[in-house]
Amino acid sequence: MVNQFGPMLAACLAGQGIAQVLEFHAREFLADGRLVQVLPEWADETYPLYAYHHSAQQMSGKVREFLEFVVAATRE
């Protein structure tokens, strides 16, 4: 059991365990076959991701760009 993403991913890539990770973290490894999906019936589970910020009128350009980046990175 680990509580950090890096060691967890390393253990999985070394064939030493399984993990439930966000799809966008595993996308590359699933595509090239280094990881395989197990328990597909659990694949619909999601992790909520929230961003707290000022109203859209008060949001800085940097914050807006970052939020757009995160939204794009987490979509398929």
The first five atom37 places (N, CA, C, CB, O) and aatype in JSON, in Angstrom:
{
  "aatype": [12, 19, 2, 5, 13, 7, 14, 12, 10, 0, 0, 4, 10, 0, 7, 5, 7, 9, 0, 5, 19, 10, 6, 13, 8, 0, 1, 6, 13, 10, 0, 3, 7, 1, 10, 19, 5, 19, 10, 14, 6, 17, 0, 3, 6, 16, 18, 14, 10, 18, 0, 18, 8, 8, 15, 0, 5, 5, 12, 15, 7, 11, 19, 1, 6, 13, 10, 6, 13, 19, 19, 0, 0, 16, 1, 6],
  "atom_mask": [
    [1, 1, 1, 1, 1],
    [1, 1, 1, 1, 1],
    [1, 1, 1, 1, 1],
    [1, 1, 1, 1, 1],
    [1, 1, 1, 1, 1],
    [1, 1, 1, 0, 1],
    [1, 1, 1, 1, 1],
    [1, 1, 1, 1, 1],
    [1, 1, 1, 1, 1],
    [1, 1, 1, 1, 1],
    [1, 1, 1, 1, 1],
    [1, 1, 1, 1, 1],
    [1, 1, 1, 1, 1],
    [1, 1, 1, 1, 1],
    [1, 1, 1, 0, 1],
    [1, 1, 1, 1, 1],
    [1, 1, 1, 0, 1],
    [1, 1, 1, 1, 1],
    [1, 1, 1, 1, 1],
    [1, 1, 1, 1, 1],
    [1, 1, 1, 1, 1],
    [1, 1, 1, 1, 1],
    [1, 1, 1, 1, 1],
    [1, 1, 1, 1, 1],
    [1, 1, 1, 1, 1],
    [1, 1, 1, 1, 1],
    [1, 1, 1, 1, 1],
    [1, 1, 1, 1, 1],
    [1, 1, 1, 1, 1],
    [1, 1, 1, 1, 1],
    [1, 1, 1, 1, 1],
    [1, 1, 1, 1, 1],
    [1, 1, 1, 0, 1],
    [1, 1, 1, 1, 1],
    [1, 1, 1, 1, 1],
    [1, 1, 1, 1, 1],
    [1, 1, 1, 1, 1],
    [1, 1, 1, 1, 1],
    [1, 1, 1, 1, 1],
    [1, 1, 1, 1, 1],
    [1, 1, 1, 1, 1],
    [1, 1, 1, 1, 1],
    [1, 1, 1, 1, 1],
    [1, 1, 1, 1, 1],
    [1, 1, 1, 1, 1],
    [1, 1, 1, 1, 1],
    [1, 1, 1, 1, 1],
    [1, 1, 1, 1, 1],
    [1, 1, 1, 1, 1],
    [1, 1, 1, 1, 1],
    [1, 1, 1, 1, 1],
    [1, 1, 1, 1, 1],
    [1, 1, 1, 1, 1],
    [1, 1, 1, 1, 1],
    [1, 1, 1, 1, 1],
    [1, 1, 1, 1, 1],
    [1, 1, 1, 1, 1],
    [1, 1, 1, 1, 1],
    [1, 1, 1, 1, 1],
    [1, 1, 1, 1, 1],
    [1, 1, 1, 0, 1],
    [1, 1, 1, 1, 1],
    [1, 1, 1, 1, 1],
    [1, 1, 1, 1, 1],
    [1, 1, 1, 1, 1],
    [1, 1, 1, 1, 1],
    [1, 1, 1, 1, 1],
    [1, 1, 1, 1, 1],
    [1, 1, 1, 1, 1],
    [1, 1, 1, 1, 1],
    [1, 1, 1, 1, 1],
    [1, 1, 1, 1, 1],
    [1, 1, 1, 1, 1],
    [1, 1, 1, 1, 1],
    [1, 1, 1, 1, 1],
    [1, 1, 1, 1, 1]
  ],
  "atom_positions": [
    [[0.85, -1.17, 0.0], [0.0, 0.0, 0.0], [0.9, 1.24, 0.0], [-0.97, 0.0, 1.22], [1.87, 1.33, 0.75]],
    [[0.55, 2.17, -0.86], [1.31, 3.42, -0.94], [0.34, 4.59, -0.87], [2.15, 3.49, -2.25], [-0.86, 4.43, -1.1]],
    [[0.85, 5.75, -0.54], [-0.01, 6.93, -0.48], [0.47, 8.05, -1.39], [-0.08, 7.43, 0.94], [0.05, 9.19, -1.26]],
    [[1.36, 7.71, -2.32], [1.84, 8.68, -3.3], [1.7, 8.08, -4.69], [3.31, 9.09, -3.02], [1.89, 6.88, -4.89]],
    [[1.37, 8.93, -5.65], [1.1, 8.45, -6.99], [2.33, 7.86, -7.67], [0.57, 9.58, -7.83], [2.23, 6.81, -8.3]],
    [[3.48, 8.49, -7.55], [4.69, 8.02, -8.23], [5.06, 6.58, -7.9], [0.0, 0.0, 0.0], [5.19, 5.76, -8.8]],
    [[5.23, 6.26, -6.6], [5.54, 4.87, -6.24], [4.43, 3.89, -6.63], [5.8, 4.77, -4.75], [4.72, 2.74, -6.99]],
    [[3.19, 4.32, -6.56], [2.08, 3.46, -6.94], [2.17, 3.11, -8.43], [0.73, 4.13, -6.62], [2.03, 1.95, -8.81]],
    [[2.39, 4.11, -9.26], [2.5, 3.87, -10.7], [3.73, 3.01, -11.01], [2.58, 5.21, -11.45], [3.66, 2.11, -11.85]],
    [[4.84, 3.29, -10.34], [6.05, 2.49, -10.56], [5.81, 1.02, -10.21], [7.22, 3.04, -9.73], [6.25, 0.13, -10.93]],
    [[5.12, 0.77, -9.1], [4.83, -0.61, -8.71], [3.96, -1.3, -9.75], [4.14, -0.65, -7.33], [4.19, -2.45, -10.1]],
    [[2.96, -0.6, -10.25], [2.09, -1.19, -11.27], [2.85, -1.47, -12.56], [0.91, -0.24, -11.57], [2.68, -2.53, -13.17]],
    [[3.68, -0.55, -12.98], [4.47, -0.74, -14.2], [5.46, -1.9, -14.05], [5.21, 0.54, -14.56], [5.84, -2.53, -15.03]],
    [[5.87, -2.17, -12.8], [6.79, -3.28, -12.54], [6.04, -4.6, -12.35], [7.64, -2.98, -11.31], [6.65, -5.63, -12.08]],
    [[4.71, -4.56, -12.48], [3.92, -5.78, -12.33], [3.72, -6.21, -10.89], [0.0, 0.0, 0.0], [3.48, -7.39, -10.63]],
    [[3.81, -5.27, -9.96], [3.74, -5.61, -8.55], [2.42, -5.25, -7.89], [4.85, -4.94, -7.83], [2.33, -5.3, -6.66]],
    [[1.4, -4.9, -8.65], [0.13, -4.57, -8.02], [-0.85, -3.97, -9.0], [0.0, 0.0, 0.0], [-0.59, -3.86, -10.19]],
    [[-1.99, -3.58, -8.45], [-3.01, -2.89, -9.23], [-3.34, -1.59, -8.52], [-4.28, -3.77, -9.41], [-3.06, -1.44, -7.33]],
    [[-3.93, -0.67, -9.24], [-4.27, 0.63, -8.66], [-5.46, 1.22, -9.39], [-3.07, 1.6, -8.73], [-5.73, 0.9, -10.55]],
    [[-6.17, 2.07, -8.69], [-7.23, 2.84, -9.32], [-6.7, 4.26, -9.47], [-8.57, 2.81, -8.47], [-6.49, 4.97, -8.49]],
    [[-6.5, 4.67, -10.72], [-5.95, 5.99, -11.0], [-6.87, 6.71, -11.98], [-4.51, 5.89, -11.57], [-7.68, 6.09, -12.67]],
    [[-6.72, 8.0, -12.04], [-7.46, 8.76, -13.03], [-7.01, 8.34, -14.42], [-7.27, 10.29, -12.83], [-5.82, 8.12, -14.65]],
    [[-7.94, 8.23, -15.34], [-7.65, 7.74, -16.68], [-6.58, 8.57, -17.36], [-8.91, 7.73, -17.53], [-5.73, 8.03, -18.07]],
    [[-6.6, 9.88, -17.17], [-5.62, 10.69, -17.89], [-4.2, 10.46, -17.39], [-5.98, 12.16, -17.76], [-3.25, 10.76, -18.11]],
    [[-4.02, 9.94, -16.17], [-2.69, 9.58, -15.69], [-2.19, 8.29, -16.36], [-2.7, 9.4, -14.16], [-0.99, 8.12, -16.57]],
    [[-3.11, 7.39, -16.69], [-2.73, 6.08, -17.22], [-2.86, 5.98, -18.73], [-3.57, 5.01, -16.59], [-2.46, 4.98, -19.31]],
    [[-3.41, 6.99, -19.38], [-3.73, 6.93, -20.82], [-2.55, 6.44, -21.66], [-4.15, 8.3, -21.3], [-2.71, 5.54, -22.48]],
    [[-1.39, 7.02, -21.47], [-0.2, 6.65, -22.26], [0.17, 5.19, -22.04], [0.99, 7.56, -21.89], [0.5, 4.48, -22.99]],
    [[0.13, 4.75, -20.8], [0.54, 3.38, -20.46], [-0.48, 2.35, -20.92], [0.74, 3.26, -18.95], [-0.11, 1.22, -21.27]],
    [[-1.74, 2.71, -20.93], [-2.77, 1.82, -21.47], [-2.64, 1.71, -22.98], [-4.17, 2.33, -21.1], [-2.8, 0.62, -23.54]],
    [[-2.34, 2.82, -23.63], [-2.24, 2.84, -25.09], [-1.09, 1.97, -25.59], [-2.06, 4.26, -25.59], [-1.22, 1.3, -26.61]],
    [[0.04, 1.99, -24.88], [1.19, 1.21, -25.37], [1.28, -0.17, -24.73], [2.46, 1.97, -25.11], [2.24, -0.9, -24.98]],
    [[0.3, -0.53, -23.91], [0.24, -1.88, -23.36], [1.04, -2.11, -22.09], [0.0, 0.0, 0.0], [1.07, -3.23, -21.58]],
    [[1.69, -1.07, -21.56], [2.44, -1.26, -20.32], [1.51, -1.49, -19.13], [3.34, -0.05, -20.05], [1.9, -2.12, -18.15]],
    [[0.29, -0.97, -19.22], [-0.75, -1.25, -18.22], [-1.96, -1.82, -18.94], [-1.13, 0.04, -17.42], [-2.19, -1.52, -20.11]],
    [[-2.73, -2.62, -18.23], [-3.98, -3.15, -18.75], [-5.08, -2.84, -17.76], [-3.9, -4.67, -19.03], [-4.84, -2.78, -16.55]],
    [[-6.27, -2.65, -18.26], [-7.4, -2.36, -17.39], [-7.92, -3.66, -16.79], [-8.52, -1.63, -18.16], [-8.11, -4.65, -17.49]],
    [[-8.14, -3.64, -15.48], [-8.79, -4.75, -14.79], [-10.03, -4.18, -14.11], [-7.82, -5.44, -13.75], [-10.12, -2.98, -13.87]],
    [[-10.96, -5.04, -13.8], [-12.22, -4.63, -13.16], [-12.92, -3.53, -13.96], [-11.95, -4.15, -11.74], [-13.21, -2.46, -13.42]],
    [[-13.19, -3.77, -15.24], [-13.8, -2.73, -16.07], [-15.15, -2.25, -15.55], [-13.96, -3.22, -17.48], [-15.58, -1.14, -15.87]],
    [[-15.83, -3.07, -14.77], [-17.12, -2.64, -14.23], [-16.98, -1.48, -13.23], [-17.82, -3.82, -13.55], [-17.97, -0.85, -12.89]],
    [[-15.78, -1.21, -12.78], [-15.52, -0.08, -11.88], [-15.04, 1.15, -12.64], [-14.5, -0.47, -10.83], [-14.8, 2.18, -12.02]],
    [[-14.9, 1.05, -13.93], [-14.31, 2.14, -14.71], [-15.14, 3.41, -14.7], [-14.11, 1.69, -16.12], [-14.62, 4.49, -14.98]],
    [[-16.41, 3.31, -14.37], [-17.26, 4.51, -14.37], [-17.09, 5.35, -13.11], [-18.7, 4.12, -14.52], [-17.65, 6.44, -13.02]],
    [[-16.32, 4.86, -12.15], [-16.09, 5.66, -10.96], [-15.29, 6.9, -11.33], [-15.37, 4.84, -9.87], [-14.37, 6.82, -12.14]],
    [[-15.65, 8.02, -10.75], [-14.96, 9.26, -11.05], [-14.49, 9.91, -9.75], [-15.87, 10.22, -11.83], [-15.0, 9.63, -8.67]],
    [[-13.53, 10.77, -9.89], [-13.04, 11.56, -8.77], [-13.44, 13.0, -9.03], [-11.48, 11.42, -8.6], [-13.16, 13.55, -10.09]],
    [[-14.1, 13.61, -8.07], [-14.5, 15.01, -8.3], [-13.27, 15.91, -8.3], [-15.51, 15.47, -7.22], [-12.31, 15.68, -7.56]],
    [[-13.32, 16.92, -9.1], [-12.24, 17.9, -9.18], [-12.89, 19.27, -9.15], [-11.36, 17.7, -10.47], [-13.72, 19.59, -10.0]],
    [[-12.52, 20.07, -8.18], [-13.14, 21.38, -8.0], [-12.09, 22.47, -8.08], [-13.89, 21.45, -6.66], [-10.95, 22.29, -7.65]],
    [[-12.48, 23.61, -8.61], [-11.63, 24.79, -8.63], [-12.43, 25.93, -8.03], [-11.14, 25.13, -10.08], [-13.48, 26.31, -8.55]],
    [[-11.94, 26.48, -6.95], [-12.6, 27.61, -6.3], [-11.9, 28.89, -6.73], [-12.59, 27.46, -4.76], [-10.68, 29.01, -6.62]],
    [[-12.68, 29.83, -7.23], [-12.11, 31.07, -7.72], [-13.15, 32.18, -7.62], [-11.62, 30.92, -9.18], [-14.33, 31.93, -7.35]],
    [[-12.68, 33.39, -7.84], [-13.6, 34.53, -7.88], [-14.55, 34.38, -9.06], [-12.82, 35.87, -7.98], [-14.36, 33.51, -9.91]],
    [[-15.54, 35.19, -9.09], [-16.48, 35.14, -10.21], [-15.74, 35.33, -11.54], [-17.58, 36.22, -10.04], [-14.62, 35.83, -11.57]],
    [[-16.39, 34.93, -12.61], [-15.76, 35.01, -13.93], [-15.33, 36.44, -14.27], [-16.72, 34.49, -15.0], [-14.33, 36.63, -14.96]],
    [[-16.06, 37.43, -13.78], [-15.71, 38.82, -14.08], [-14.42, 39.24, -13.37], [-16.85, 39.76, -13.68], [-13.71, 40.12, -13.85]],
    [[-14.11, 38.61, -12.22], [-12.92, 38.98, -11.45], [-11.74, 38.03, -11.68], [-13.26, 39.02, -9.98], [-10.68, 38.23, -11.09]],
    [[-11.91, 37.03, -12.51], [-10.87, 36.02, -12.71], [-9.74, 36.58, -13.57], [-11.45, 34.76, -13.35], [-9.98, 37.19, -14.61]],
    [[-8.51, 36.36, -13.12], [-7.37, 36.82, -13.92], [-7.2, 35.93, -15.16], [-6.07, 36.82, -13.07], [-7.69, 34.8, -15.2]],
    [[-6.52, 36.45, -16.13], [-6.26, 35.69, -17.34], [-5.46, 34.43, -17.07], [0.0, 0.0, 0.0], [-5.69, 33.39, -17.7]],
    [[-4.51, 34.5, -16.13], [-3.69, 33.32, -15.8], [-4.55, 32.22, -15.2], [-2.56, 33.71, -14.82], [-4.39, 31.05, -15.54]],
    [[-5.46, 32.58, -14.31], [-6.34, 31.58, -13.7], [-7.25, 30.98, -14.75], [-7.18, 32.22, -12.56], [-7.45, 29.76, -14.78]],
    [[-7.8, 31.8, -15.61], [-8.68, 31.31, -16.68], [-7.94, 30.34, -17.59], [-9.23, 32.5, -17.5], [-8.47, 29.28, -17.93]],
    [[-6.73, 30.68, -17.99], [-5.93, 29.8, -18.85], [-5.62, 28.47, -18.15], [-4.62, 30.5, -19.27], [-5.68, 27.41, -18.77]],
    [[-5.29, 28.54, -16.86], [-4.99, 27.32, -16.12], [-6.22, 26.42, -16.05], [-4.48, 27.65, -14.71], [-6.11, 25.21, -16.26]],
    [[-7.36, 26.98, -15.75], [-8.59, 26.18, -15.67], [-8.93, 25.57, -17.02], [-9.76, 27.04, -15.17], [-9.37, 24.42, -17.08]],
    [[-8.75, 26.3, -18.09], [-9.0, 25.76, -19.43], [-8.03, 24.61, -19.73], [-8.87, 26.86, -20.5], [-8.42, 23.62, -20.34]],
    [[-6.78, 24.74, -19.3], [-5.79, 23.68, -19.48], [-6.22, 22.41, -18.72], [-4.4, 24.15, -19.0], [-6.17, 21.31, -19.26]],
    [[-6.62, 22.58, -17.48], [-7.02, 21.42, -16.65], [-8.24, 20.74, -17.25], [-7.32, 21.87, -15.19], [-8.29, 19.51, -17.31]],
    [[-9.21, 21.5, -17.69], [-10.41, 20.91, -18.3], [-10.03, 20.12, -19.54], [-11.44, 22.02, -18.66], [-10.5, 18.99, -19.72]],
    [[-9.18, 20.68, -20.38], [-8.77, 19.99, -21.61], [-7.94, 18.74, -21.28], [-7.95, 20.93, -22.52], [-8.09, 17.72, -21.95]],
    [[-7.09, 18.8, -20.27], [-6.23, 17.67, -19.92], [-7.02, 16.51, -19.33], [-5.16, 18.1, -18.95], [-6.6, 15.36, -19.45]],
    [[-8.14, 16.8, -18.71], [-8.9, 15.74, -18.05], [-10.0, 15.17, -18.93], [-9.5, 16.27, -16.78], [-10.66, 14.21, -18.53]],
    [[-10.2, 15.73, -20.09], [-11.18, 15.16, -21.03], [-10.5, 14.16, -21.93], [-11.86, 16.27, -21.88], [-9.28, 14.18, -22.09]],
    [[-11.29, 13.28, -22.51], [-10.72, 12.28, -23.42], [-10.44, 12.87, -24.77], [-11.64, 11.09, -23.58], [-9.95, 12.17, -25.66]]
  ]
}
